[in-house]
């Protein structure tokens, strides 16, 4: 039960660390996807609309 009290005391810190790690993984995957498939990125999603207007 000693470990459980440690987790309860540091739950906020542990959650922050998990959020940061997940955020970094998602950000890194987005960077990799943008390099391989630029058409998927948010900015270029809007380019077909602007091309249609032209």
VENQUICOR-V605313 format. One record per pair of residues at least 12 apart in sequence whose C-alpha atoms are under 8 Angstrom apart, sorted by the first residue. I is the first residue (numbers start at 1). J is the second residue. D is the distance in whole Angstrom. If there is no record, write none. Layout:
BEGIN
((I:J:D) (I:J:D))
END
This chain:
BEGIN
none
END
